[in-house]
């Protein structure tokens, strides 16, 4: 059931057959009104901002005429909070991890379609992180990070001249090695569509050693 925490209002019950059919399938719940200005396929991923509001449905599956407006309704915005809120060191991504990941995703898309324009990106779950470090001396208070990687599940909207707007779901993976001297840093991105975070997380350790041709350490 959709709820925005605001007091509803009474409105005339619409005669939209698709809306009435959806209400019939959700007795006692609600049906969302999607703004087609931002989403072409209401059956795919719908960002919260693309929902105009929600109609309440009675126990028999009919619209009650009660309507809740969505105070967040408007153009969808980036949301990288699931990336930046966890207490995990992301210094290897620079001063703005969110900006770095957004740029990496954009570059991955433009490598496939040169004129791709990303409208918005949302990180859907806390990413899987992997960090490797070494101790440079006997001082156990100091470690040097040598490798790092993350796998971040996303939803995004992208426009191209040929295909118009598309909403994509998948996982963006970024791995970097030789983060501490004397090696030369190497980075690699993977842009996997239609995969789950669990699968991408399982690939992390192999991918973090794949960059420079090293074999994954053998587990003892």
N, CA, C and O of each residue as an XYZ file, in Angstrom:
880
protein
N       0.841     -1.195      0.000
C       0.000      0.000      0.000
C       0.865      1.230      0.000
O       1.786      1.341      0.809
N       0.584      2.172     -0.905
C       1.350      3.405     -0.978
C       0.833      4.382      0.048
O      -0.377      4.581      0.146
N       1.712      5.000      0.816
C       1.322      6.011      1.790
C       2.410      7.057      1.871
O       3.590      6.728      1.989
N       2.010      8.334      1.806
C       2.983      9.403      1.815
C       2.987     10.183      3.122
O       3.764     11.125      3.278
N       2.128      9.801      4.065
C       2.135     10.460      5.353
C       1.401     11.794      5.372
O       1.452     12.503      6.377
N       0.727     12.149      4.297
C      -0.033     13.386      4.253
C      -1.520     13.066      4.264
O      -1.925     11.987      3.830
N      -2.340     13.996      4.758
C      -3.775     13.801      4.796
C      -4.317     13.724      3.369
O      -3.938     14.510      2.501
N      -5.194     12.780      3.152
C      -5.767     12.621      1.823
C      -6.838     13.649      1.537
O      -7.219     14.437      2.403
N      -7.309     13.626      0.320
C      -8.387     14.516     -0.089
C      -9.402     13.714     -0.886
O      -9.089     12.649     -1.418
N     -10.610     14.232     -0.964
C     -11.652     13.577     -1.738
C     -11.603     14.080     -3.166
O     -11.505     15.283     -3.407
N     -11.671     13.148     -4.117
C     -11.679     13.519     -5.520
C     -12.712     12.657     -6.239
O     -13.108     11.598     -5.751
N     -13.136     13.125     -7.395
C     -14.047     12.318     -8.183
C     -13.365     11.043     -8.647
O     -12.218     11.083     -9.095
N     -14.044      9.928     -8.548
C     -13.444      8.651     -8.925
C     -13.241      8.604    -10.438
O     -14.200      8.771    -11.191
N     -12.016      8.382    -10.890
C     -11.756      8.358    -12.334
C     -12.380      7.129    -12.988
O     -12.667      6.131    -12.326
N     -12.586      7.222    -14.312
C     -13.185      6.129    -15.064
C     -12.143      5.353    -15.877
O     -12.489      4.593    -16.780
N     -10.882      5.554    -15.548
C      -9.786      4.876    -16.240
C      -9.914      3.372    -16.008
O      -9.816      2.909    -14.872
N     -10.132      2.609    -17.081
C     -10.365      1.167    -16.926
C      -9.151      0.429    -16.366
O      -9.299     -0.525    -15.602
N      -7.947      0.873    -16.747
C      -6.739      0.222    -16.231
C      -6.611      0.464    -14.737
O      -6.223     -0.437    -13.992
N      -6.935      1.674    -14.293
C      -6.859      2.014    -12.870
C      -7.896      1.218    -12.084
O      -7.604      0.709    -11.002
N      -9.102      1.113    -12.629
C     -10.158      0.361    -11.948
C      -9.806     -1.125    -11.859
O     -10.089     -1.779    -10.854
N      -9.184     -1.655    -12.926
C      -8.787     -3.063    -12.914
C      -7.703     -3.313    -11.883
O      -7.715     -4.335    -11.198
N      -6.762     -2.377    -11.770
C      -5.698     -2.537    -10.776
C      -6.265     -2.452     -9.365
O      -5.822     -3.172     -8.470
N      -7.247     -1.572     -9.164
C      -7.888     -1.462     -7.850
C      -8.558     -2.777     -7.473
O      -8.497     -3.212     -6.323
N      -9.199     -3.404     -8.459
C      -9.886     -4.667     -8.194
C      -8.918     -5.753     -7.738
O      -9.310     -6.680     -7.028
N      -7.645     -5.638     -8.148
C      -6.640     -6.624     -7.760
C      -5.954     -6.278     -6.444
O      -5.120     -7.039     -5.954
N      -6.308     -5.123     -5.871
C      -5.660     -4.698     -4.624
C      -6.683     -4.247     -3.584
O      -6.623     -3.111     -3.114
N      -7.620     -5.122     -3.220
C      -8.619     -4.729     -2.214
C      -7.961     -4.377     -0.882
O      -7.072     -5.078     -0.400
N      -8.427     -3.269     -0.301
C      -7.893     -2.835      0.981
C      -6.556     -2.129      0.884
O      -5.963     -1.776      1.903
N      -6.077     -1.920     -0.333
C      -4.765     -1.284     -0.506
C      -4.874      0.058     -1.197
O      -5.726      0.878     -0.856
N      -4.005      0.276     -2.171
C      -4.014      1.525     -2.916
C      -3.382      1.280     -4.282
O      -2.657      0.304     -4.474
N      -3.659      2.159     -5.212
C      -3.044      2.085     -6.528
C      -2.409      3.433     -6.827
O      -2.998      4.488     -6.589
N      -1.205      3.370     -7.352
C      -0.446      4.598     -7.600
C      -0.789      5.203     -8.949
O      -1.083      4.487     -9.906
N      -0.749      6.526     -9.017
C      -0.914      7.255    -10.272
C       0.472      7.681    -10.731
O       1.110      8.517    -10.092
N       0.943      7.107    -11.840
C       2.291      7.350    -12.342
C       2.277      8.503    -13.348
O       1.397      8.584    -14.206
N       3.258      9.383    -13.229
C       3.373     10.513    -14.152
C       4.122     10.064    -15.408
O       5.313      9.766    -15.330
N       3.454     10.008    -16.562
C       4.119      9.543    -17.787
C       5.192     10.493    -18.304
O       5.932     10.147    -19.225
N       5.285     11.682    -17.723
C       6.340     12.608    -18.134
C       7.712     12.083    -17.740
O       8.721     12.477    -18.326
N       7.757     11.189    -16.744
C       9.038     10.707    -16.234
C       9.255      9.211    -16.438
O      10.392      8.739    -16.415
N       8.176      8.471    -16.635
C       8.280      7.010    -16.768
C       7.401      6.540    -17.926
O       6.220      6.878    -18.007
N       8.001      5.755    -18.816
C       7.249      5.232    -19.948
C       6.581      3.897    -19.635
O       5.514      3.594    -20.170
N       7.204      3.101    -18.773
C       6.688      1.769    -18.453
C       6.340      1.695    -16.969
O       7.232      1.493    -16.146
N       5.069      1.853    -16.605
C       4.690      1.818    -15.185
C       4.858      0.457    -14.551
O       4.786      0.332    -13.328
N       5.082     -0.580    -15.368
C       5.274     -1.924    -14.823
C       6.739     -2.222    -14.512
O       7.052     -3.269    -13.946
N       7.641     -1.302    -14.881
C       9.055     -1.463    -14.567
C       9.399     -0.727    -13.283
O       8.536     -0.513    -12.432
N      10.657     -0.343    -13.146
C      11.064      0.409    -11.957
C      10.473      1.814    -12.032
O      10.589      2.489    -13.055
N       9.840      2.248    -10.947
C       9.248      3.580    -10.875
C       9.901      4.340     -9.722
O       9.723      3.952     -8.567
N      10.650      5.407     -9.996
C      11.245      6.189     -8.903
C      10.151      6.870     -8.090
O       9.104      7.207     -8.642
N      10.365      7.080     -6.802
C       9.317      7.674     -5.951
C       8.786      9.002     -6.476
O       7.600      9.298     -6.330
N       9.653      9.803     -7.085
C       9.227     11.125     -7.543
C       8.252     11.054     -8.716
O       7.513     12.008     -8.963
N       8.242      9.938     -9.438
C       7.372      9.799    -10.608
C       5.937      9.428    -10.228
O       5.076      9.332    -11.102
N       5.673      9.220     -8.950
C       4.322      8.903     -8.484
C       3.610     10.205     -8.120
O       4.036     10.921     -7.214
N       2.530     10.501     -8.828
C       1.758     11.715     -8.526
C       1.045     11.601     -7.184
O       0.983     12.553     -6.406
N       0.512     10.415     -6.939
C      -0.242     10.181     -5.720
C      -0.806      8.782     -5.743
O      -0.436      7.971     -6.592
N      -1.702      8.490     -4.815
C      -2.262      7.142     -4.732
C      -3.745      7.204     -4.380
O      -4.166      7.996     -3.537
N      -4.528      6.352     -5.042
C      -5.949      6.196     -4.757
C      -6.126      5.063     -3.753
O      -5.556      3.986     -3.923
N      -6.906      5.301     -2.717
C      -7.194      4.260     -1.740
C      -8.289      3.340     -2.275
O      -9.214      3.781     -2.957
N      -8.165      2.062     -1.953
C      -9.074      1.033     -2.440
C      -9.786      0.399     -1.251
O      -9.158      0.091     -0.238
N     -11.102      0.203     -1.375
C     -11.831     -0.406     -0.260
C     -11.677     -1.926     -0.274
O     -11.012     -2.482     -1.147
N     -12.295     -2.588      0.696
C     -12.113     -4.032      0.865
C     -12.720     -4.856     -0.272
O     -12.428     -6.044     -0.416
N     -13.563     -4.213     -1.071
C     -14.171     -4.934     -2.198
C     -13.427     -4.672     -3.505
O     -13.830     -5.158     -4.562
N     -12.344     -3.906     -3.430
C     -11.551     -3.655     -4.623
C     -12.026     -2.476     -5.455
O     -11.742     -2.405     -6.651
N     -12.739     -1.558     -4.840
C     -13.226     -0.377     -5.547
C     -12.568      0.880     -4.991
O     -12.253      0.962     -3.804
N     -12.367      1.859     -5.876
C     -11.774      3.126     -5.436
C     -12.731      3.839     -4.488
O     -13.939      3.883     -4.719
N     -12.169      4.395     -3.419
C     -12.992      5.084     -2.417
C     -13.202      6.558     -2.741
O     -14.086      7.198     -2.171
N     -12.405      7.097     -3.643
C     -12.447      8.536     -3.888
C     -11.462      9.283     -3.013
O     -11.282     10.491     -3.168
N     -10.816      8.566     -2.082
C      -9.779      9.172     -1.232
C      -8.451      9.133     -1.988
O      -8.037      8.093     -2.501
N      -7.804     10.280     -2.043
C      -6.565     10.394     -2.831
C      -5.474     11.042     -1.983
O      -5.699     12.060     -1.328
N      -4.295     10.436     -2.008
C      -3.148     10.985     -1.271
C      -2.137     11.530     -2.266
O      -1.634     10.791     -3.112
N      -1.839     12.818     -2.169
C      -0.836     13.412     -3.035
C       0.561     13.056     -2.550
O       0.798     12.922     -1.349
N       1.475     12.905     -3.485
C       2.869     12.619     -3.156
C       3.628     13.938     -3.074
O       3.801     14.600     -4.097
N       4.085     14.338     -1.896
C       4.813     15.608     -1.771
C       6.162     15.597     -2.482
O       6.758     16.654     -2.690
N       6.649     14.419     -2.854
C       7.935     14.314     -3.544
C       7.776     14.314     -5.059
O       8.767     14.223     -5.784
N       6.556     14.413     -5.540
C       6.320     14.319     -6.981
C       7.082     15.405     -7.738
O       7.042     16.581     -7.374
N       7.771     14.991     -8.792
C       8.558     15.909     -9.609
C       9.608     15.135    -10.385
O       9.593     13.905    -10.427
N      10.506     15.867    -10.988
C      11.565     15.218    -11.762
C      12.416     14.338    -10.850
O      12.902     14.820     -9.827
N      12.612     13.054    -11.190
C      13.452     12.174    -10.365
C      14.864     12.725    -10.220
O      15.416     13.307    -11.154
N      15.437     12.533     -9.040
C      16.762     13.034     -8.719
C      17.715     11.882     -8.395
O      17.285     10.782     -8.047
N      19.003     12.153     -8.517
C      20.011     11.171     -8.097
C      19.838     10.846     -6.618
O      19.437     11.701     -5.829
N      20.139      9.615     -6.252
C      20.147      9.216     -4.846
C      21.284      8.220     -4.631
O      21.188      7.053     -5.010
N      22.357      8.705     -4.017
C      23.521      7.878     -3.731
C      23.678      7.634     -2.228
O      24.763      7.273     -1.772
N      22.609      7.828     -1.460
C      22.709      7.698     -0.007
C      23.090      6.284      0.417
O      23.793      6.115      1.413
N      22.644      5.265     -0.317
C      22.997      3.883      0.041
C      24.492      3.627     -0.155
O      25.049      2.707      0.445
N      25.135      4.432     -0.985
C      26.585      4.317     -1.194
C      27.358      5.026     -0.098
O      28.344      4.493      0.411
N      26.921      6.226      0.270
C      27.719      7.079      1.152
C      27.377      6.956      2.633
O      28.195      7.324      3.475
N      26.195      6.449      2.977
C      25.815      6.378      4.386
C      26.525      5.275      5.173
O      26.809      5.477      6.353
N      26.827      4.105      4.568
C      27.506      3.045      5.344
C      28.868      3.507      5.865
O      29.553      4.318      5.244
N      29.231      2.968      7.017
C      30.519      3.318      7.632
C      31.616      2.478      6.986
O      32.181      1.582      7.613
N      31.906      2.781      5.725
C      32.947      2.057      5.003
C      33.858      3.065      4.320
O      33.386      4.038      3.733
N      35.165      2.831      4.395
C      36.138      3.767      3.829
C      36.056      3.770      2.302
O      36.193      2.732      1.656
N      35.830      4.964      1.741
C      35.734      5.119      0.294
C      36.725      6.148     -0.223
O      36.516      6.759     -1.272
N      37.806      6.333      0.525
C      38.808      7.317      0.130
C      39.422      7.057     -1.231
O      39.893      7.986     -1.887
N      39.423      5.820     -1.659
C      40.002      5.486     -2.970
C      39.174      6.037     -4.123
O      39.622      6.027     -5.269
N      37.954      6.523     -3.824
C      37.101      7.114     -4.851
C      37.218      8.633     -4.909
O      36.517      9.280     -5.688
N      38.097      9.205     -4.094
C      38.287     10.648     -4.121
C      37.414     11.359     -3.105
O      36.829     10.735     -2.219
N      37.336     12.678     -3.246
C      36.611     13.498     -2.274
C      35.099     13.322     -2.360
O      34.395     13.552     -1.377
N      34.593     12.919     -3.517
C      33.150     12.747     -3.694
C      32.873     11.380     -4.314
O      32.806     11.261     -5.537
N      32.712     10.345     -3.481
C      32.443      9.004     -4.012
C      31.216      8.961     -4.921
O      31.223      8.263     -5.935
N      30.161      9.702     -4.566
C      28.952      9.687     -5.385
C      29.238     10.223     -6.785
O      28.802      9.640     -7.777
N      29.967     11.329     -6.864
C      30.296     11.907     -8.171
C      31.182     10.965     -8.977
O      31.035     10.858    -10.195
N      32.104     10.283     -8.298
C      33.006      9.364     -8.986
C      32.239      8.179     -9.565
O      32.480      7.778    -10.703
N      31.310      7.615     -8.778
C      30.528      6.476     -9.259
C      29.597      6.908    -10.380
O      29.422      6.177    -11.355
N      29.001      8.080    -10.254
C      28.130      8.566    -11.340
C      28.927      8.710    -12.642
O      28.464      8.305    -13.709
N      30.107      9.279    -12.545
C      30.944      9.444    -13.737
C      31.316      8.086    -14.329
O      31.329      7.918    -15.549
N      31.619      7.116    -13.460
C      31.963      5.786    -13.939
C      30.806      5.130    -14.683
O      31.010      4.487    -15.712
N      29.596      5.291    -14.163
C      28.421      4.732    -14.823
C      28.184      5.419    -16.162
O      27.892      4.761    -17.161
N      28.310      6.742    -16.179
C      28.133      7.484    -17.436
C      29.150      7.032    -18.485
O      28.801      6.841    -19.650
N      30.390      6.862    -18.078
C      31.429      6.427    -19.019
C      31.130      5.031    -19.552
O      31.372      4.747    -20.725
N      30.602      4.155    -18.690
C      30.255      2.801    -19.132
C      29.158      2.840    -20.185
O      29.201      2.085    -21.156
N      28.177      3.713    -19.999
C      27.084      3.830    -20.962
C      27.567      4.444    -22.272
O      27.195      3.985    -23.352
N      28.386      5.471    -22.177
C      28.848      6.154    -23.382
C      29.848      5.317    -24.165
O      30.061      5.554    -25.354
N      30.459      4.346    -23.509
C      31.329      3.425    -24.240
C      30.503      2.546    -25.170
O      31.018      2.022    -26.157
N      29.218      2.386    -24.852
C      28.323      1.588    -25.686
C      27.524      2.450    -26.668
O      27.325      2.074    -27.823
N      27.068      3.621    -26.184
C      26.320      4.556    -27.031
C      26.876      5.950    -26.753
O      26.700      6.486    -25.659
N      27.538      6.526    -27.732
C      28.302      7.754    -27.515
C      27.465      8.930    -27.044
O      27.957      9.774    -26.295
N      26.194      9.002    -27.472
C      25.395     10.174    -27.112
C      24.494      9.932    -25.897
O      23.557     10.696    -25.667
N      24.764      8.888    -25.124
C      23.949      8.575    -23.954
C      23.990      9.710    -22.929
O      25.062     10.197    -22.569
N      22.815     10.122    -22.468
C      22.696     11.168    -21.446
C      21.952     10.573    -20.250
O      20.808     10.138    -20.380
N      22.595     10.557    -19.103
C      21.985      9.994    -17.903
C      21.125     11.062    -17.229
O      21.616     12.136    -16.882
N      19.842     10.760    -17.048
C      18.932     11.719    -16.414
C      18.995     11.620    -14.892
O      19.042     12.645    -14.212
N      18.998     10.422    -14.357
C      19.107     10.229    -12.916
C      19.617      8.824    -12.630
O      19.457      7.907    -13.436
N      20.237      8.680    -11.459
C      20.737      7.383    -10.991
C      20.358      7.221     -9.531
O      20.492      8.160     -8.746
N      19.887      6.043     -9.161
C      19.603      5.733     -7.761
C      20.310      4.433     -7.389
O      20.162      3.421     -8.074
N      21.078      4.465     -6.305
C      21.675      3.249     -5.753
C      20.622      2.601     -4.866
O      20.176      3.204     -3.890
N      20.223      1.380     -5.197
C      19.043      0.770     -4.597
C      19.295      0.069     -3.268
O      18.398     -0.004     -2.428
N      20.508     -0.447     -3.068
C      20.842     -1.153     -1.822
C      22.263     -0.794     -1.419
O      23.032     -0.261     -2.219
N      22.602     -1.090     -0.176
C      23.981     -0.905      0.264
C      24.898     -1.770     -0.591
O      24.692     -2.981     -0.672
N      25.898     -1.184     -1.229
C      26.790     -1.970     -2.098
C      27.569     -3.026     -1.319
O      27.666     -2.970     -0.093
N      28.114     -3.978     -2.047
C      29.073     -4.914     -1.473
C      30.458     -4.295     -1.634
O      30.822     -3.841     -2.720
N      31.221     -4.280     -0.555
C      32.542     -3.676     -0.567
C      33.608     -4.732     -0.335
O      33.365     -5.735      0.336
N      34.800     -4.502     -0.896
C      35.942     -5.379     -0.665
C      37.194     -4.517     -0.622
O      37.456     -3.746     -1.545
N      37.969     -4.647      0.453
C      39.184     -3.850      0.611
C      40.311     -4.753      1.069
O      40.131     -5.558      1.983
N      41.489     -4.626      0.433
C      42.673     -5.389      0.823
C      43.763     -4.413      1.246
O      43.910     -3.342      0.656
N      44.519     -4.784      2.263
C      45.556     -3.887      2.779
C      46.767     -4.692      3.218
O      46.692     -5.908      3.392
N      47.892     -3.990      3.397
C      49.097     -4.625      3.932
C      49.674     -3.752      5.026
O      49.433     -2.546      5.079
N      50.435     -4.382      5.889
C      51.058     -3.685      7.010
C      52.491     -3.328      6.617
O      53.299     -4.227      6.388
N      52.823     -2.049      6.533
C      54.143     -1.662      6.043
C      55.277     -1.854      7.043
O      56.449     -1.846      6.667
N      54.934     -2.024      8.295
C      55.973     -2.156      9.321
C      55.419     -2.945     10.490
O      54.322     -3.498     10.412
N      56.166     -2.993     11.558
C      55.715     -3.707     12.742
C      54.659     -2.930     13.510
O      54.083     -3.441     14.471
N      54.405     -1.703     13.092
C      53.392     -0.879     13.739
C      52.014     -1.363     13.318
O      51.575     -1.099     12.198
N      51.327     -2.075     14.217
C      50.044     -2.660     13.846
C      48.922     -1.632     13.799
O      47.771     -1.983     13.543
N      49.248     -0.356     14.046
C      48.246      0.703     13.965
C      48.166      1.304     12.565
O      47.304      2.139     12.295
N      49.058      0.883     11.682
C      49.118      1.461     10.344
C      48.962      0.362      9.296
O      49.633     -0.667      9.359
N      48.082      0.586      8.346
C      47.936     -0.320      7.212
C      47.831      0.518      5.937
O      47.346      1.649      5.966
N      48.283     -0.040      4.835
C      48.184      0.608      3.542
C      47.185     -0.165      2.679
O      47.357     -1.361      2.441
N      46.161      0.512      2.220
C      45.177     -0.119      1.357
C      45.793     -0.323     -0.017
O      46.303      0.621     -0.620
N      45.749     -1.541     -0.509
C      46.355     -1.866     -1.799
C      45.322     -2.109     -2.894
O      45.575     -1.816     -4.062
N      44.165     -2.640     -2.524
C      43.114     -2.938     -3.490
C      41.759     -2.600     -2.877
O      41.572     -2.702     -1.664
N      40.828     -2.199     -3.720
C      39.478     -1.927     -3.237
C      38.492     -2.146     -4.377
O      38.825     -1.983     -5.551
N      37.273     -2.521     -4.004
C      36.238     -2.740     -5.013
C      34.867     -2.560     -4.380
O      34.700     -2.666     -3.165
N      33.900     -2.286     -5.230
C      32.512     -2.211     -4.778
C      31.602     -2.686     -5.909
O      31.939     -2.581     -7.088
N      30.457     -3.205     -5.522
C      29.404     -3.586     -6.467
C      28.135     -2.893     -6.003
O      27.628     -3.182     -4.919
N      27.617     -1.971     -6.824
C      26.486     -1.139     -6.425
C      25.283     -1.388     -7.336
O      25.365     -1.155     -8.542
N      24.159     -1.862     -6.767
C      22.955     -2.065     -7.573
C      22.293     -0.721     -7.879
O      22.185      0.135     -7.000
N      21.852     -0.539     -9.118
C      21.335      0.768     -9.513
C      20.051      0.639    -10.324
O      19.734     -0.409    -10.887
N      19.329      1.756    -10.357
C      18.292      2.019    -11.353
C      18.651      3.360    -11.944
O      19.078      4.258    -11.218
N      18.488      3.520    -13.253
C      18.828      4.789    -13.880
C      17.968      5.020    -15.108
O      17.403      4.089    -15.682
N      17.886      6.281    -15.492
C      17.205      6.667    -16.720
C      18.232      7.260    -17.662
O      18.996      8.147    -17.283
N      18.247      6.769    -18.894
C      19.217      7.240    -19.885
C      18.482      7.548    -21.190
O      17.545      6.845    -21.567
N      18.916      8.595    -21.863
C      18.345      8.975    -23.159
C      19.404      8.868    -24.243
O      20.562      9.231    -24.041
N      18.988      8.367    -25.389
C      19.850      8.344    -26.560
C      19.022      8.807    -27.756
O      17.794      8.725    -27.744
N      19.711      9.295    -28.787
C      19.007      9.779    -29.968
C      18.220      8.666    -30.648
O      17.125      8.904    -31.157
N      18.764      7.463    -30.660
C      18.127      6.354    -31.364
C      16.988      5.714    -30.595
O      15.960      5.358    -31.171
N      17.179      5.566    -29.265
C      16.222      4.797    -28.476
C      15.364      5.641    -27.543
O      14.471      5.101    -26.891
N      15.601      6.930    -27.457
C      14.840      7.741    -26.519
C      15.226      7.416    -25.088
O      16.392      7.159    -24.788
N      14.233      7.431    -24.208
C      14.502      7.180    -22.792
C      14.333      5.703    -22.450
O      13.390      5.048    -22.895
N      15.270      5.196    -21.648
C      15.194      3.825    -21.144
C      15.520      3.832    -19.664
O      16.408      4.564    -19.227
N      14.816      3.027    -18.891
C      15.127      2.827    -17.475
C      15.824      1.481    -17.348
O      15.275      0.447    -17.729
N      17.037      1.504    -16.810
C      17.857      0.297    -16.718
C      18.068     -0.094    -15.266
O      18.158      0.763    -14.386
N      18.146     -1.390    -15.024
C      18.453     -1.945    -13.703
C      19.649     -2.870    -13.838
O      19.770     -3.596    -14.825
N      20.531     -2.847    -12.849
C      21.689     -3.724    -12.887
C      22.624     -3.434    -11.732
O      22.220     -2.873    -10.713
N      23.876     -3.820    -11.899
C      24.902     -3.604    -10.867
C      26.147     -3.019    -11.535
O      26.627     -3.528    -12.548
N      26.654     -1.942    -10.945
C      27.896     -1.325    -11.408
C      29.008     -1.746    -10.461
O      28.911     -1.565     -9.247
N      30.065     -2.310    -11.034
C      31.210     -2.755    -10.230
C      32.438     -1.956    -10.612
O      32.695     -1.701    -11.789
N      33.194     -1.563     -9.594
C      34.433     -0.807     -9.795
C      35.504     -1.457     -8.922
O      35.310     -1.638     -7.720
N      36.614     -1.799     -9.526
C      37.745     -2.351     -8.780
C      38.995     -1.557     -9.108
O      39.186     -1.130    -10.247
N      39.841     -1.360     -8.115
C      41.089     -0.626     -8.300
C      42.206     -1.341     -7.555
O      42.000     -1.834     -6.446
N      43.403     -1.400     -8.168
C      44.564     -2.054     -7.554
C      45.755     -1.112     -7.568
O      45.739     -0.066     -8.217
N      46.793     -1.513     -6.830
C      48.002     -0.697     -6.693
C      47.669      0.686     -6.136
O      48.154      1.702     -6.632
N      46.835      0.706     -5.098
C      46.450      1.977     -4.500
C      47.564      2.582     -3.656
O      47.555      3.780     -3.375
N      48.513      1.759     -3.256
C      49.673      2.259     -2.514
C      50.920      2.052     -3.360
O      51.047      1.024     -4.025
N      51.841      3.009     -3.346
C      53.088      2.845     -4.119
C      53.798      1.559     -3.700
O      53.572      1.062     -2.597
N      54.673      1.004     -4.588
C      55.245      1.649     -5.770
C      54.512      1.336     -7.078
O      54.936      1.818     -8.128
N      53.439      0.555     -7.057
C      52.775      0.183     -8.307
C      52.008      1.331     -8.932
O      51.743      2.340     -8.279
N      51.653      1.176    -10.195
C      50.854      2.163    -10.911
C      49.391      1.760    -10.803
O      49.016      0.649    -11.179
N      48.581      2.648    -10.298
C      47.169      2.340    -10.070
C      46.477      1.921    -11.367
O      46.705      2.491    -12.434
N      45.616      0.894    -11.231
C      44.791      0.444    -12.348
C      43.346      0.338    -11.874
O      43.077     -0.144    -10.774
N      42.419      0.796    -12.718
C      40.993      0.740    -12.411
C      40.249      0.036    -13.539
O      40.656      0.085    -14.700
N      39.145     -0.622    -13.171
C      38.301     -1.242    -14.187
C      36.858     -1.212    -13.725
O      36.564     -1.378    -12.541
N      35.949     -0.994    -14.692
C      34.520     -0.973    -14.421
C      33.834     -2.149    -15.100
O      34.261     -2.615    -16.156
N      32.757     -2.620    -14.467
C      31.863     -3.618    -15.069
C      30.445     -3.074    -14.959
O      30.042     -2.581    -13.905
N      29.697     -3.164    -16.038
C      28.327     -2.639    -16.085
C      27.417     -3.794    -16.474
O      27.234     -4.084    -17.657
N      26.844     -4.456    -15.461
C      26.066     -5.674    -15.678
C      24.578     -5.374    -15.543
O      24.115     -4.995    -14.467
N      23.834     -5.540    -16.621
C      22.390     -5.301    -16.613
C      21.629     -6.567    -16.263
O      22.003     -7.669    -16.666
N      20.556     -6.389    -15.507
C      19.667     -7.502    -15.205
C      20.231     -8.535    -14.257
O      19.739     -9.663    -14.222
N      21.256     -8.184    -13.481
C      21.829     -9.134    -12.521
C      21.489     -8.683    -11.103
O      21.096     -7.538    -10.879
N      21.646     -9.597    -10.156
C      21.349     -9.302     -8.763
C      22.633     -8.996     -7.991
O      23.730     -9.377     -8.400
N      22.471     -8.308     -6.878
C      23.618     -7.913     -6.065
C      24.372     -9.127     -5.533
O      25.600     -9.104     -5.460
N      23.660    -10.181     -5.162
C      24.345    -11.372     -4.644
C      25.317    -11.933     -5.680
O      26.443    -12.308     -5.352
N      24.867    -11.985     -6.934
C      25.744    -12.491     -8.001
C      26.956    -11.582     -8.165
O      28.087    -12.064     -8.235
N      26.730    -10.275     -8.225
C      27.836     -9.333     -8.411
C      28.801     -9.382     -7.235
O      30.013     -9.261     -7.413
N      28.254     -9.562     -6.021
C      29.119     -9.649     -4.847
C      30.032    -10.859     -4.904
O      31.174    -10.803     -4.450
N      29.528    -11.959     -5.463
C      30.349    -13.167     -5.589
C      31.493    -12.972     -6.580
O      32.518    -13.648     -6.486
N      31.325    -12.055     -7.527
C      32.363    -11.817     -8.526
C      33.470    -10.891     -8.032
O      34.533    -10.813     -8.647
N      33.229    -10.192     -6.929
C      34.150     -9.129     -6.515
C      35.581     -9.602     -6.335
O      36.501     -9.006     -6.895
N      35.786    -10.669     -5.561
C      37.151    -11.072     -5.254
C      37.903    -11.523     -6.506
O      39.096    -11.256     -6.648
N      37.209    -12.201     -7.403
C      37.867    -12.582     -8.640
C      38.206    -11.378     -9.495
O      39.279    -11.321    -10.095
N      37.303    -10.420     -9.553
C      37.518     -9.251    -10.394
C      38.617     -8.342     -9.865
O      39.339     -7.723    -10.646
N      38.749     -8.259     -8.559
C      39.751     -7.359     -7.995
C      41.168     -7.853     -8.288
O      42.113     -7.065     -8.287
N      41.320     -9.173     -8.542
C      42.627     -9.718     -8.913
C      42.765     -9.911    -10.417
O      43.863    -10.137    -10.926
N      41.654     -9.821    -11.113
C      41.659     -9.991    -12.561
C      42.318     -8.802    -13.270
O      42.880     -8.958    -14.354
N      42.251     -7.631    -12.665
C      42.726     -6.406    -13.314
C      44.182     -6.508    -13.753
O      44.530     -6.170    -14.884
N      45.030     -6.981    -12.833
C      46.456     -7.036    -13.178
C      46.934     -8.464    -13.421
O      48.134     -8.737    -13.368
N      46.005     -9.366    -13.686
C      46.379    -10.708    -14.092
C      46.797    -11.625    -12.963
O      47.311    -12.715    -13.213
N      46.584    -11.202    -11.710
C      46.953    -12.066    -10.599
C      45.865    -13.077    -10.339
O      44.697    -12.838    -10.646
N      46.239    -14.187     -9.783
C      45.273    -15.199     -9.406
C      44.691    -14.879     -8.037
O      45.361    -14.326     -7.165
N      43.440    -15.239     -7.879
C      42.801    -15.073     -6.578
C      43.526    -15.916     -5.537
O      43.840    -17.078     -5.798
N      43.802    -15.344     -4.341
C      44.490    -16.117     -3.312
C      43.722    -17.378     -2.956
O      42.493    -17.373     -2.877
N      44.447    -18.437     -2.748
C      43.840    -19.700     -2.365
C      43.396    -19.658     -0.911
O      44.177    -19.303     -0.027
N      42.143    -20.020     -0.665
C      41.647    -20.025      0.710
C      42.234    -21.215      1.468
O      42.336    -22.327      0.950
N      42.610    -20.941      2.694
C      43.208    -21.978      3.536
C      42.114    -22.711      4.311
O      42.410    -23.625      5.081
